[in-house]
Structure formats: structure tokens, C-alpha cells
């Protein structure tokens, strides 16, 4: 049997959806199948002290307007693609990324007020058109997500969590609209369930869409 080629999977969703936990569980599942995996996240490209990340996630919620944020995310994503994502895919590894372009679309367009066209243009420039093979959108009510998120130790990296409740409502609606527009790429996962149930739903989706019964 020929090796399974490298795939690019992103996990998206609002604050407190459990993406980091689920990436760890998905990695373990894939490695049990002898699939080489690279895990990473945005912003920062795997470095929580990265300079662009700290500009984006620390400070006052109104520190930047949506356009400035979009440019910063595009610069961060370009660096991430060149240094981390593409090299891993070229090696045949599966890349699991906590947030990617859909977050920029949801945060800066749907919630922040930019046009979809503006964000899409920046996204295409940063990635040279490379989209994820599968995007898992972890969905849960805003109240639940913020309660989870605000209870964590953020080391001051909680700028987006402290934005308004209305912002987060628009954010959730944005992610769901992205999924409706691209059902072939996106799958919505009910993140209100317990960790194991969410992980099982993710595993089934990955098996159905990318593994073809392997």
C-alpha cells in the first residue's frame, strides 16, 4: 500500500472551544496509524512568544483596528507557511494547525467589519492559494466558550477574549457561515459535548473525508 500523502487540517472556532486539547488527541489518533504529524498554531507559528503574536494577542482590546490586525495576521501566516506548514507537507507529514485563515475571515471580516474580499485577497497572498484539506469548526454558545476561556491562565495573551459579547456573537455566526459556504472543506463539530465525544466526532470526520477507510 502506498503511503498516505501529507494533509493539512485546521481546527477553528471561537474562544474556549477546546481546539488545543482536540489537536493533541487527533495527533495521537493519527500517530497510532503510523501517520507522521506536525502540530502548530496561529498566530505565532508554534511560538507563543513570537513578536507578531504578542502584538496581536496582548494589550487593550482596541489596540488595533481590524485592517491592522488583518495585515499583521497575513504577515504572520506568510512566515508560518514558509517556515513550518509547507516544509512539513513536503515531507509527507500531516499538519494540524490551531487556527488559520478562517479565523482571520471570522474575526476581522464577520466580527471586525472588513469585507470578505479584502481578507480573501490578503489570505491568498500569504498562502499562495494553499487552503486546508479539512477544516474542523468547533462550535459552542458564546457564553460557554468565554466562561471556559476566561478561566484559563493566558499570560496576558487574552486581548481577543476581552472583546465585546456582541463581537463574539458575530464571530460564531461568521464561522458557521464559512462552513455553509464551503461544506466540502469544512465540518462543524458540536463542542458542547464532553472531550471524548468531541474527539470521536473529529476522528470519524477525518476517517470519512481523508483516510478513506484506512
BELUR-V528854 format. One record per residue. SS is DSSP state (@ for helix, = for strand, . for the rest). PSI is psi in degrees with one decimal (NA if undefined). OMEGA is omega in whole degrees, 0 to 359 (999 if undefined). Layout:
SS_PSI_OMEGA / SS_PSI_OMEGA
This chain:
._132.8_180 / ._152.5_180 / ._148.4_174 / ._126.5_184 / ._161.2_178 / ._141.0_179 / ._155.9_182 / =_111.5_182 / =_130.3_177 / =_145.6_173 / =_128.8_184 / =_169.4_178 / =_172.6_180 / ._-177.0_181 / ._140.0_176 / ._16.9_183 / ._-14.6_178 / ._23.4_184 / @_-45.6_183 / @_-43.5_178 / @_-44.6_183 / @_-30.7_176 / @_-40.8_178 / @_-42.9_181 / @_-38.0_178 / @_-38.2_177 / @_-45.8_180 / @_-40.4_179 / @_-45.7_182 / @_-38.4_180 / @_-28.5_174 / @_-23.5_178 / ._13.8_178 / ._31.1_176 / ._122.7_178 / ._136.0_188 / =_141.3_170 / =_123.9_176 / =_143.9_181 / =_-178.2_180 / =_164.5_174 / ._152.5_351 / ._158.8_177 / ._-19.1_179 / ._34.3_180 / ._0.5_180 / ._106.4_183 / ._-12.0_177 / ._11.1_180 / ._143.5_186 / @_-40.6_180 / @_-39.0_178 / @_-46.7_183 / @_-33.7_174 / @_-37.6_186 / @_-38.5_192 / @_0.6_177 / ._162.8_177 / ._-171.2_182 / ._144.1_179 / ._-29.9_180 / ._17.3_184 / ._-41.7_180 / ._151.9_169 / ._172.7_187 / @_-35.9_181 / @_-42.7_177 / @_-43.9_177 / @_-44.0_182 / @_-40.5_178 / @_-41.3_179 / @_-43.1_178 / @_-38.6_179 / @_-42.3_178 / @_-44.2_179 / @_-41.6_182 / @_-37.8_178 / @_-48.0_179 / @_-41.3_179 / @_-43.9_180 / @_-45.7_185 / @_-41.2_188 / @_-25.0_189 / @_-58.4_190 / @_-55.3_182 / @_-44.5_178 / @_-40.5_180 / @_-43.3_178 / @_-39.5_179 / @_-27.2_177 / ._-3.4_181 / ._11.6_179 / ._155.3_172 / =_126.6_181 / =_123.4_176 / =_117.5_187 / =_126.7_176 / =_100.0_184 / ._143.7_176 / ._-144.3_188 / @_-30.6_180 / @_-29.4_176 / @_-41.8_177 / @_-42.8_179 / @_-43.4_183 / @_-45.2_185 / @_-47.7_187 / @_-24.9_178 / @_-69.6_184 / @_-46.9_183 / ._-30.7_186 / ._-14.9_174 / ._-2.6_175 / ._163.5_176 / ._153.4_175 / @_-36.6_182 / @_-42.4_179 / @_-48.3_181 / @_-39.8_179 / @_-40.4_179 / @_-46.8_178 / @_-40.0_180 / @_-45.1_182 / @_-39.1_178 / @_-41.3_183 / @_-34.9_187 / @_-6.0_186 / ._34.3_175 / ._3.4_181 / ._111.6_179 / ._159.4_175 / ._151.0_173 / ._-30.0_180 / =_133.6_175 / =_123.1_179 / =_115.2_182 / =_110.0_180 / =_115.1_187 / =_136.0_174 / ._160.6_180 / ._147.3_182 / @_-43.2_182 / @_-44.3_181 / @_-45.4_181 / @_-44.7_181 / @_-35.5_177 / @_-42.5_178 / @_-47.3_186 / @_-42.7_184 / @_-11.2_177 / ._0.2_181 / ._163.3_175 / ._113.1_186 / ._-6.8_184 / ._36.1_179 / ._0.7_183 / ._59.3_186 / ._27.5_185 / ._-44.2_183 / ._-35.3_178 / ._-30.7_184 / ._5.5_174 / ._169.2_189 / ._157.8_177 / @_-39.4_179 / @_-38.2_176 / @_-46.1_183 / @_-29.6_174 / @_-43.7_177 / @_-37.0_179 / @_-49.1_180 / @_-45.2_179 / @_-36.2_179 / @_-46.4_179 / @_-41.9_180 / @_-34.4_178 / @_-38.6_175 / @_-44.5_179 / @_-38.1_179 / @_-35.4_181 / @_-27.2_183 / ._63.9_183 / ._-22.0_180 / ._-25.3_179 / ._-33.9_189 / =_146.8_172 / =_129.3_179 / =_127.3_181 / =_128.9_178 / =_105.8_184 / ._8.4_176 / ._-14.7_183 / ._173.8_179 / ._162.9_187 / @_-44.7_183 / @_-38.2_179 / @_-39.9_177 / @_-43.6_180 / @_-39.1_179 / @_-40.9_178 / @_-39.3_178 / @_-45.2_180 / @_-44.3_180 / @_-40.8_181 / @_-44.2_179 / @_-42.5_178 / @_-46.1_183 / @_-40.4_189 / @_-29.1_187 / @_-27.2_185 / @_-20.1_176 / ._37.1_176 / ._5.5_177 / ._NA_999
